Amino acid sequence: MNIKTTKKNINDILLTDYDVMIIPCHKGIPLFPCIFNKLTTKKNNIKKILKKRNYSGEKDEKIHLINTFETDVILISCGKVINNSSLENAFAIGVREAIKNNYKNLLVFSDINYTNLNNYESYIIRGSIWGSYRFDNFKTNKKLSIILNIAHEKSSLNQINFGLIQGKILHKIADLANSPANFATPSYIGKYAKKLVKKGFEVEVLKEKELKEKKCGGILSVAHGSINEPNLVILKKIAKNNISPIIIVGKTVTFDSGGISLKPSKDLGWMRYDKCGGMAVLGLMEILSHLNTNRTIIGILGIAENMPGGKATKPGDIITSHNGKTIEILNTDAEGRLILADALSIASKFNPEYIIDIATLTGAVISTLGNSAAGILGNDKKLINSLQKSGIETDEKLWELPIYKDFIDDMKSDFADLSNMSKSGNAGTATAAAFLSSFVSDKVAWAHIDIAGMAWRTKNSDIQDAGATLFGIRLILNWLLKNSIIK
């Protein structure tokens, strides 16, 4: 789909120029922009229509009004609580509804008549652009084309531009995340990252030769069965100080067949989404490349394809990871933790204050939390609590699980320092995190986010089509903003 965005000064808007406008509601009351204040009669007429139609204003409830303000109107409820997240979701739903009804020339207002929110404009724009996303790169018939017109006050232009930057990058990263494994190979993602280089933003791509030199036995073992060599990408947003950096690590498995421990064939095509942790890190870092930060932020992607083959790693093999610890591989389908072991070890050498890793790591987290929240575990309660708060504010919820000493002991091997599967077979999400804890210094605040149940959707919803959700970008961006790391 071809999407064009335009910015218009709100005072120059003529409603008859547009097919439809999208207006959010709070508790069933439309939140019109301030320039509508003089249109009392028309606004009252809409309120009467809503009452007649028993519009309750339940969250995400939508209603379609024809030719009410010299143009059609789509109203979407933010529910009982209005915040930046509910506003963002409402506009995503509204834009999707407009496209569904074949509107081509859409109008959204960055200004709403509501005084209890600050800097909400970027969320409106980000939500509107996300609502317009369709993954049709491999469709041969792309007839759909829309114009998303953004009416804004002059004073909100910086927030509008911030929302536009985010929205356009979300589209690019979603295209990459949704692309199949024969297209989005490790080297292709590495090349994408390389193109982001600019002043104050560095990118280093370690290929097989460099990974061997650095003794990254974890990621190399995962890639042994594939014709595609692994890449480890390091992206740096450089700040002009010597404060310890923040590091975000992403598991990026471009396709996970399970290796020799082969997965069942049912739904195997969805395993191209095993790269979504890395896609979140890549998207976040690309957004940061356009911003100013008061702390160096480093993103690390461990990229590999997990395939069976004559050279593939076998159950029972023992490898040596980057930090020198040996690992007995009991199941080649527990490959993500091997990649993260090397990536976390490399991250630790930058002497960071915080490490956050994000990964589609375990099926067990889906059994525990379903598709409602990601699991979070780590060694620093303050970090975990602050990330959970950002999760609430962005509607990317996190639920904390423990890492008990029992879980750490459960990952010890009889023949190596560690095994990549627990002896008990219990508490899969927590034992996986316990394994990862062996590759992070106790002196570094660390949080592990398991997004296996949140990284993609298998069917269309009001907010998005089936495919990658890019869970984690909005959350960690919010966390950086809340901690004043982004200027």
KELOVO-878978 format. One record per residue (C-alpha): residue in three letters; x, y, z. Coordinates in Angstrom, 3 decimals. Layout:
REC;res;u;v;w
REC;ALA;X;Y;Z
...
# end
This chain:
REC;res;u;v;w
REC;MET;0.000;0.000;0.000
REC;ASN;1.208;3.483;-0.864
REC;ILE;0.908;5.879;2.092
REC;LYS;1.535;9.600;1.835
REC;THR;1.584;11.812;4.922
REC;THR;1.085;15.569;4.784
REC;LYS;1.220;18.245;7.496
REC;LYS;-1.375;21.027;7.463
REC;ASN;-1.727;24.060;9.717
REC;ILE;-4.984;23.553;11.576
REC;ASN;-6.191;27.042;10.638
REC;ASP;-5.963;26.212;6.923
REC;ILE;-8.175;23.124;7.109
REC;LEU;-11.304;22.974;4.944
REC;LEU;-13.254;19.852;5.906
REC;THR;-14.795;19.393;2.463
REC;ASP;-11.303;18.628;1.115
REC;TYR;-11.225;15.301;2.954
REC;ASP;-13.148;12.021;2.795
REC;VAL;-13.235;11.350;6.526
REC;MET;-11.884;12.661;9.812
REC;ILE;-10.999;10.548;12.830
REC;ILE;-12.004;11.765;16.283
REC;PRO;-11.267;10.058;19.621
REC;CYS;-13.836;9.848;22.426
REC;HIS;-13.572;9.704;26.197
REC;LYS;-16.460;8.180;28.152
REC;GLY;-18.576;8.449;25.021
REC;ILE;-17.854;12.174;24.517
REC;PRO;-16.056;13.190;21.286
REC;LEU;-12.786;15.064;21.852
REC;PHE;-12.973;17.569;19.021
REC;PRO;-10.046;19.908;18.380
REC;CYS;-10.304;23.404;19.819
REC;ILE;-11.131;24.970;16.445
REC;PHE;-14.489;23.169;16.645
REC;ASN;-15.492;25.069;19.796
REC;LYS;-17.694;27.466;17.830
REC;LEU;-19.568;24.641;16.091
REC;THR;-21.831;24.016;19.075
REC;THR;-24.945;23.062;17.115
REC;LYS;-23.192;20.415;15.042
REC;LYS;-21.421;18.980;18.066
REC;ASN;-24.711;18.758;19.942
REC;ASN;-26.287;17.011;16.973
REC;ILE;-23.540;14.390;17.083
REC;LYS;-24.117;13.885;20.807
REC;LYS;-27.814;13.270;20.095
REC;ILE;-26.924;10.722;17.397
REC;LEU;-24.577;8.911;19.776
REC;LYS;-27.253;8.806;22.453
REC;LYS;-29.824;7.517;19.981
REC;ARG;-27.415;4.755;18.879
REC;ASN;-26.648;3.833;22.515
REC;TYR;-22.971;4.582;22.059
REC;SER;-21.559;3.523;25.433
REC;GLY;-17.939;4.546;24.883
REC;GLU;-16.421;1.186;25.755
REC;LYS;-12.704;0.992;24.972
REC;ASP;-12.004;0.730;21.217
REC;GLU;-15.725;1.010;20.391
REC;LYS;-16.157;2.741;17.052
REC;ILE;-19.010;4.438;15.238
REC;HIS;-19.281;5.737;11.684
REC;LEU;-21.185;8.967;10.908
REC;ILE;-21.916;10.014;7.333
REC;ASN;-21.646;13.657;6.196
REC;THR;-21.940;15.276;9.609
REC;PHE;-19.207;17.950;9.395
REC;GLU;-19.151;18.457;5.604
REC;THR;-17.249;15.168;5.698
REC;ASP;-17.697;11.742;7.238
REC;VAL;-16.550;11.050;10.785
REC;ILE;-15.193;7.936;12.487
REC;LEU;-15.340;8.079;16.281
REC;ILE;-13.259;5.703;18.411
REC;SER;-13.464;5.439;22.167
REC;CYS;-10.403;5.570;24.401
REC;GLY;-12.534;3.980;27.132
REC;LYS;-12.856;5.167;30.714
REC;VAL;-9.156;6.039;31.029
REC;ILE;-7.531;8.346;28.533
REC;ASN;-3.750;8.359;28.324
REC;ASN;-1.145;8.466;25.594
REC;SER;-1.442;4.734;24.957
REC;SER;-5.242;4.610;24.695
REC;LEU;-5.121;7.667;22.440
REC;GLU;-2.481;6.041;20.218
REC;ASN;-4.520;2.842;19.943
REC;ALA;-7.711;4.761;19.179
REC;PHE;-6.122;6.510;16.213
REC;ALA;-4.625;3.249;14.928
REC;ILE;-8.086;1.670;15.053
REC;GLY;-9.663;4.726;13.449
REC;VAL;-7.271;4.766;10.507
REC;ARG;-7.752;1.032;9.968
REC;GLU;-11.517;1.509;10.020
REC;ALA;-11.253;4.319;7.476
REC;ILE;-9.140;2.163;5.137
REC;LYS;-11.540;-0.738;5.601
REC;ASN;-14.355;1.547;4.411
REC;ASN;-12.354;2.547;1.306
REC;TYR;-11.602;6.123;2.321
REC;LYS;-8.530;7.484;0.570
REC;ASN;-8.052;11.020;1.916
REC;LEU;-7.943;10.889;5.731
REC;LEU;-7.776;13.746;8.230
REC;VAL;-6.482;13.500;11.795
REC;PHE;-6.032;16.352;14.274
REC;SER;-3.011;16.393;16.553
REC;ASP;-4.914;18.702;18.888
REC;ILE;-7.688;17.372;21.137
REC;ASN;-9.812;19.311;23.579
REC;TYR;-8.460;17.597;26.678
REC;THR;-6.174;19.290;29.194
REC;ASN;-4.878;16.387;31.315
REC;LEU;-2.262;15.058;28.877
REC;ASN;1.176;16.377;27.979
REC;ASN;3.102;15.822;24.754
REC;TYR;0.390;13.516;23.439
REC;GLU;0.657;14.692;19.830
REC;SER;3.445;12.282;18.850
REC;TYR;1.350;9.352;20.107
REC;ILE;-1.575;10.393;17.910
REC;ILE;0.699;10.508;14.878
REC;ARG;2.510;7.262;15.706
REC;GLY;-0.814;5.483;16.203
REC;SER;-2.282;6.889;12.997
REC;ILE;0.708;5.784;10.934
REC;TRP;0.739;2.328;12.545
REC;GLY;-2.965;1.990;11.705
REC;SER;-2.140;2.577;8.047
REC;TYR;0.421;-0.258;7.904
REC;ARG;-0.112;-3.197;5.574
REC;PHE;2.507;-5.788;4.693
REC;ASP;2.036;-6.223;0.954
REC;ASN;5.645;-6.232;-0.256
REC;PHE;5.181;-9.591;-1.943
REC;LYS;1.748;-8.863;-3.407
REC;THR;1.752;-8.344;-7.171
REC;ASN;-1.374;-6.173;-7.117
REC;LYS;-0.912;-3.092;-4.909
REC;LYS;-3.748;-0.768;-5.854
REC;LEU;-4.437;0.729;-2.436
REC;SER;-3.143;4.250;-1.875
REC;ILE;-4.074;6.684;0.897
REC;ILE;-3.184;10.177;2.061
REC;LEU;-2.917;10.747;5.809
REC;ASN;-3.348;14.469;6.462
REC;ILE;-2.202;15.763;9.852
REC;ALA;-3.770;19.017;11.044
REC;HIS;-1.630;20.630;13.724
REC;GLU;-1.013;23.723;15.771
REC;LYS;2.288;25.469;15.073
REC;SER;3.306;24.923;18.710
REC;SER;3.069;21.135;18.372
REC;LEU;5.246;20.790;15.270
REC;ASN;8.200;19.214;17.131
REC;GLN;5.937;16.526;18.585
REC;ILE;4.369;15.949;15.169
REC;ASN;7.787;15.442;13.595
REC;PHE;8.782;13.081;16.436
REC;GLY;5.661;11.012;15.770
REC;LEU;6.339;10.975;12.027
REC;ILE;9.913;9.759;12.549
REC;GLN;8.714;6.935;14.778
REC;GLY;5.811;5.952;12.555
REC;LYS;7.879;5.754;9.378
REC;ILE;10.582;3.698;11.096
REC;LEU;7.956;1.354;12.540
REC;HIS;6.751;0.734;8.970
REC;LYS;10.276;-0.024;7.727
REC;ILE;11.086;-2.350;10.623
REC;ALA;7.688;-4.079;10.349
REC;ASP;8.459;-4.781;6.682
REC;LEU;11.742;-6.360;7.743
REC;ALA;10.191;-8.286;10.645
REC;ASN;7.395;-9.641;8.442
REC;SER;9.706;-10.642;5.593
REC;PRO;10.333;-14.360;5.082
REC;ALA;13.646;-16.031;5.803
REC;ASN;14.673;-16.318;2.160
REC;PHE;14.593;-12.514;2.014
REC;ALA;15.506;-11.294;5.525
REC;THR;18.711;-13.282;5.928
REC;PRO;21.347;-12.465;8.565
REC;SER;23.480;-10.680;5.977
REC;TYR;20.503;-8.677;4.675
REC;ILE;19.714;-7.424;8.189
REC;GLY;23.392;-6.624;8.699
REC;LYS;23.404;-4.562;5.494
REC;TYR;20.238;-2.747;6.610
REC;ALA;21.964;-1.828;9.872
REC;LYS;25.100;-0.629;8.059
REC;LYS;23.034;1.922;6.119
REC;LEU;22.132;3.669;9.404
REC;VAL;25.665;4.984;9.930
REC;LYS;25.775;8.758;10.413
REC;LYS;27.533;11.314;12.595
REC;GLY;27.177;10.201;16.211
REC;PHE;25.811;6.789;15.214
REC;GLU;28.201;3.902;14.593
REC;VAL;27.484;0.415;13.279
REC;GLU;29.805;-2.607;13.397
REC;VAL;28.884;-5.932;11.798
REC;LEU;30.796;-9.004;12.969
REC;LYS;30.626;-11.867;10.474
REC;GLU;31.661;-15.492;10.816
REC;LYS;35.402;-14.805;10.641
REC;GLU;35.253;-12.124;13.376
REC;LEU;32.919;-14.249;15.509
REC;LYS;35.416;-17.104;15.382
REC;GLU;38.198;-14.730;16.383
REC;LYS;36.119;-13.579;19.350
REC;LYS;35.323;-17.210;20.235
REC;CYS;31.560;-16.715;20.025
REC;GLY;30.785;-20.425;20.125
REC;GLY;27.121;-19.902;20.965
REC;ILE;25.955;-18.032;17.881
REC;LEU;28.316;-20.012;15.641
REC;SER;26.878;-23.319;16.855
REC;VAL;23.344;-22.170;16.030
REC;ALA;24.326;-21.240;12.476
REC;HIS;26.329;-24.418;11.681
REC;GLY;23.465;-26.100;9.822
REC;SER;22.607;-23.078;7.672
REC;ILE;24.112;-21.849;4.406
REC;ASN;23.652;-18.305;5.765
REC;GLU;26.515;-17.164;7.968
REC;PRO;25.647;-15.441;11.260
REC;ASN;26.070;-11.731;11.916
REC;LEU;26.441;-9.921;15.200
REC;VAL;25.517;-6.261;14.796
REC;ILE;26.590;-3.569;17.261
REC;LEU;24.865;-0.183;16.902
REC;LYS;26.069;2.760;18.984
REC;LYS;24.317;6.047;19.622
REC;ILE;27.262;8.061;20.924
REC;ALA;26.817;10.667;23.679
REC;LYS;29.425;13.300;24.455
REC;ASN;30.310;12.004;27.927
REC;ASN;31.928;9.041;29.620
REC;ILE;28.898;7.852;31.583
REC;SER;28.442;4.062;31.506
REC;PRO;26.299;3.077;28.531
REC;ILE;22.914;1.404;28.364
REC;ILE;22.830;-1.743;26.256
REC;ILE;19.799;-3.313;24.595
REC;VAL;20.309;-6.841;23.223
REC;GLY;17.977;-8.619;20.799
REC;LYS;17.686;-12.254;19.759
REC;THR;17.444;-12.287;15.960
REC;VAL;16.819;-15.780;14.597
REC;THR;15.748;-15.252;10.999
REC;PHE;14.184;-18.715;10.871
REC;ASP;13.998;-21.327;13.591
REC;SER;13.463;-24.845;12.304
REC;GLY;14.636;-26.210;15.650
REC;GLY;17.796;-27.559;14.030
REC;ILE;18.411;-31.290;14.574
REC;SER;15.761;-31.100;17.346
REC;LEU;13.308;-30.353;14.538
REC;LYS;10.071;-28.548;15.283
REC;PRO;6.717;-29.988;14.129
REC;SER;5.631;-28.728;10.713
REC;LYS;2.381;-27.154;11.968
REC;ASP;2.655;-23.342;11.978
REC;LEU;6.366;-23.552;11.178
REC;GLY;6.051;-20.620;8.782
REC;TRP;5.561;-18.319;11.775
REC;MET;9.130;-19.054;12.862
REC;ARG;10.349;-16.208;10.663
REC;TYR;9.144;-14.090;13.591
REC;ASP;11.825;-15.522;15.872
REC;LYS;13.836;-12.440;14.932
REC;CYS;11.406;-10.021;16.585
REC;GLY;13.539;-9.273;19.648
REC;GLY;16.272;-8.045;17.344
REC;MET;13.754;-6.139;15.233
REC;ALA;12.664;-4.249;18.346
REC;VAL;16.278;-3.342;19.102
REC;LEU;16.962;-2.335;15.497
REC;GLY;13.839;-0.152;15.355
REC;LEU;14.632;1.475;18.675
REC;MET;18.198;2.240;17.628
REC;GLU;17.098;3.676;14.283
REC;ILE;14.718;6.025;16.105
REC;LEU;17.519;7.018;18.492
REC;SER;19.769;7.792;15.520
REC;HIS;17.490;10.801;14.879
REC;LEU;17.504;12.028;18.498
REC;ASN;19.887;13.491;21.069
REC;THR;20.755;11.403;24.107
REC;ASN;22.738;12.222;27.238
REC;ARG;24.017;8.663;27.542
REC;THR;25.614;6.326;25.024
REC;ILE;23.132;3.625;24.054
REC;ILE;24.295;0.427;22.386
REC;GLY;22.086;-2.047;20.555
REC;ILE;23.329;-5.581;19.869
REC;LEU;21.659;-8.043;17.498
REC;GLY;22.744;-11.677;17.439
REC;ILE;21.537;-12.841;14.016
REC;ALA;21.497;-16.458;12.863
REC;GLU;19.373;-19.042;11.072
REC;ASN;18.754;-22.337;12.900
REC;MET;18.657;-25.185;10.394
REC;PRO;19.419;-28.924;10.277
REC;GLY;22.213;-29.997;7.959
REC;GLY;25.384;-32.048;7.693
REC;LYS;27.339;-29.516;9.732
REC;ALA;24.551;-28.753;12.199
REC;THR;25.157;-28.833;15.928
REC;LYS;23.881;-32.074;17.483
REC;PRO;22.274;-32.771;20.860
REC;GLY;25.088;-33.705;23.228
REC;ASP;27.655;-31.416;21.577
REC;ILE;29.655;-29.177;23.910
REC;ILE;30.669;-25.671;22.865
REC;THR;32.601;-22.783;24.425
REC;SER;30.888;-19.396;24.657
REC;HIS;32.457;-15.957;24.327
REC;ASN;33.067;-15.604;28.077
REC;GLY;34.817;-19.006;28.236
REC;LYS;32.018;-21.017;29.839
REC;THR;31.287;-24.384;28.284
REC;ILE;27.752;-25.382;27.348
REC;GLU;26.327;-28.836;26.690
REC;ILE;23.637;-28.559;24.033
REC;LEU;20.853;-30.957;24.963
REC;ASN;18.299;-29.476;22.576
REC;THR;19.160;-27.518;19.432
REC;ASP;15.725;-25.886;19.564
REC;ALA;16.849;-23.974;22.658
REC;GLU;19.089;-21.898;20.420
REC;GLY;18.166;-18.344;21.371
REC;ARG;19.896;-18.540;24.732
REC;LEU;23.127;-19.634;23.005
REC;ILE;23.057;-16.526;20.831
REC;LEU;22.213;-14.320;23.812
REC;ALA;25.017;-15.900;25.866
REC;ASP;27.574;-14.483;23.447
REC;ALA;25.742;-11.183;22.948
REC;LEU;25.383;-10.591;26.703
REC;SER;29.044;-11.455;27.265
REC;ILE;30.078;-8.918;24.616
REC;ALA;27.681;-6.367;26.112
REC;SER;29.262;-6.788;29.537
REC;LYS;32.658;-5.735;28.177
REC;PHE;31.358;-2.204;27.537
REC;ASN;31.007;-1.764;31.351
REC;PRO;27.334;-0.761;31.099
REC;GLU;25.080;0.469;33.875
REC;TYR;22.094;-1.394;32.439
REC;ILE;21.597;-4.338;30.093
REC;ILE;18.133;-5.136;28.779
REC;ASP;17.681;-8.122;26.503
REC;ILE;14.520;-8.843;24.551
REC;ALA;13.814;-12.191;22.932
REC;THR;11.207;-14.617;21.690
REC;LEU;12.840;-17.125;23.968
REC;THR;10.423;-19.718;25.379
REC;GLY;7.098;-21.320;24.618
REC;ALA;6.693;-21.625;28.373
REC;VAL;6.010;-17.898;28.716
REC;ILE;2.997;-18.319;26.425
REC;SER;1.709;-21.111;28.668
REC;THR;2.129;-18.778;31.640
REC;LEU;0.984;-15.394;30.300
REC;GLY;-0.666;-16.173;26.972
REC;ASN;-0.812;-13.238;24.580
REC;SER;-1.534;-10.677;27.297
REC;ALA;1.916;-9.830;28.650
REC;ALA;5.610;-10.524;28.239
REC;GLY;7.648;-12.042;31.026
REC;ILE;10.367;-10.012;32.718
REC;LEU;13.140;-11.398;34.924
REC;GLY;16.455;-10.049;36.107
REC;ASN;18.776;-9.122;38.933
REC;ASP;17.653;-5.549;39.688
REC;LYS;14.222;-4.833;41.138
REC;LYS;14.389;-1.102;40.487
REC;LEU;15.105;-1.652;36.787
REC;ILE;12.348;-4.245;36.505
REC;ASN;9.815;-1.983;38.239
REC;SER;10.646;0.971;36.004
REC;LEU;10.284;-1.162;32.863
REC;GLN;6.968;-2.513;34.127
REC;LYS;5.742;1.043;34.629
REC;SER;6.686;1.897;31.054
REC;GLY;4.917;-1.284;29.964
REC;ILE;1.694;-0.067;31.563
REC;GLU;2.039;3.376;29.990
REC;THR;2.568;1.929;26.497
REC;ASP;0.124;-0.989;26.802
REC;GLU;3.056;-3.398;26.457
REC;LYS;2.585;-5.127;29.773
REC;LEU;5.331;-7.020;31.626
REC;TRP;4.839;-9.585;34.369
REC;GLU;7.744;-10.411;36.643
REC;LEU;8.854;-14.007;37.167
REC;PRO;11.573;-15.069;39.643
REC;ILE;15.056;-16.460;39.112
REC;TYR;15.522;-18.733;42.117
REC;LYS;18.837;-20.390;42.947
REC;ASP;17.106;-23.715;42.248
REC;PHE;16.646;-22.611;38.640
REC;ILE;20.319;-21.669;38.319
REC;ASP;21.361;-25.072;39.712
REC;ASP;18.923;-26.759;37.325
REC;MET;20.939;-25.434;34.361
REC;LYS;24.215;-27.034;35.435
REC;SER;25.550;-29.834;33.251
REC;ASP;27.165;-33.106;34.282
REC;PHE;29.690;-32.725;31.446
REC;ALA;30.130;-28.948;30.972
REC;ASP;29.673;-25.783;32.988
REC;LEU;26.080;-25.382;31.823
REC;SER;23.487;-27.085;29.678
REC;ASN;21.042;-25.257;27.453
REC;MET;18.074;-27.198;28.904
REC;SER;17.176;-27.772;32.517
REC;LYS;17.339;-31.204;34.115
REC;SER;13.816;-30.893;35.539
REC;GLY;12.060;-29.605;32.437
REC;ASN;10.057;-27.268;34.684
REC;ALA;9.726;-23.467;34.827
REC;GLY;10.982;-23.066;31.264
REC;THR;10.937;-19.271;31.144
REC;ALA;12.668;-18.859;34.495
REC;THR;15.315;-21.535;33.873
REC;ALA;16.132;-19.933;30.513
REC;ALA;16.669;-16.613;32.293
REC;ALA;18.716;-18.420;34.954
REC;PHE;20.963;-19.695;32.166
REC;LEU;21.381;-16.168;30.781
REC;SER;22.298;-14.810;34.217
REC;SER;25.592;-16.692;33.951
REC;PHE;26.643;-14.291;31.194
REC;VAL;25.909;-11.011;32.976
REC;SER;27.988;-9.573;35.804
REC;ASP;26.209;-9.218;39.151
REC;LYS;27.490;-5.638;39.166
REC;VAL;25.362;-4.756;36.125
REC;ALA;21.627;-4.138;36.433
REC;TRP;20.047;-6.579;33.980
REC;ALA;16.535;-7.350;32.809
REC;HIS;15.449;-10.098;30.425
REC;ILE;12.150;-9.678;28.553
REC;ASP;10.621;-12.800;26.996
REC;ILE;8.233;-11.657;24.254
REC;ALA;7.397;-15.054;22.732
REC;GLY;3.661;-14.500;23.291
REC;MET;3.652;-10.852;22.236
REC;ALA;5.946;-10.537;19.219
REC;TRP;3.414;-11.340;16.513
REC;ARG;-0.276;-11.926;15.933
REC;THR;-1.640;-14.820;13.889
REC;LYS;-4.834;-13.033;12.828
REC;ASN;-6.038;-9.514;12.123
REC;SER;-7.254;-7.328;14.981
REC;ASP;-8.735;-3.846;15.309
REC;ILE;-5.241;-2.412;15.834
REC;GLN;-3.183;-4.301;13.254
REC;ASP;-3.062;-7.057;10.663
REC;ALA;-1.576;-10.453;11.415
REC;GLY;2.193;-10.245;11.724
REC;ALA;4.850;-8.492;13.775
REC;THR;3.713;-6.223;16.619
REC;LEU;7.169;-4.693;17.207
REC;PHE;6.562;-5.181;20.931
REC;GLY;9.349;-3.529;22.906
REC;ILE;10.129;-0.496;20.763
REC;ARG;7.450;1.705;22.317
REC;LEU;8.125;0.315;25.802
REC;ILE;11.890;0.885;25.879
REC;LEU;11.571;4.262;24.137
REC;ASN;9.155;5.292;26.885
REC;TRP;11.612;4.019;29.523
REC;LEU;14.422;6.096;28.020
REC;LEU;12.188;9.183;27.922
REC;LYS;10.999;8.668;31.517
REC;ASN;14.578;8.388;32.699
REC;SER;15.541;11.586;30.834
REC;ILE;18.062;9.703;28.693
REC;ILE;16.565;11.199;25.544
REC;LYS;16.940;14.972;25.510
# end
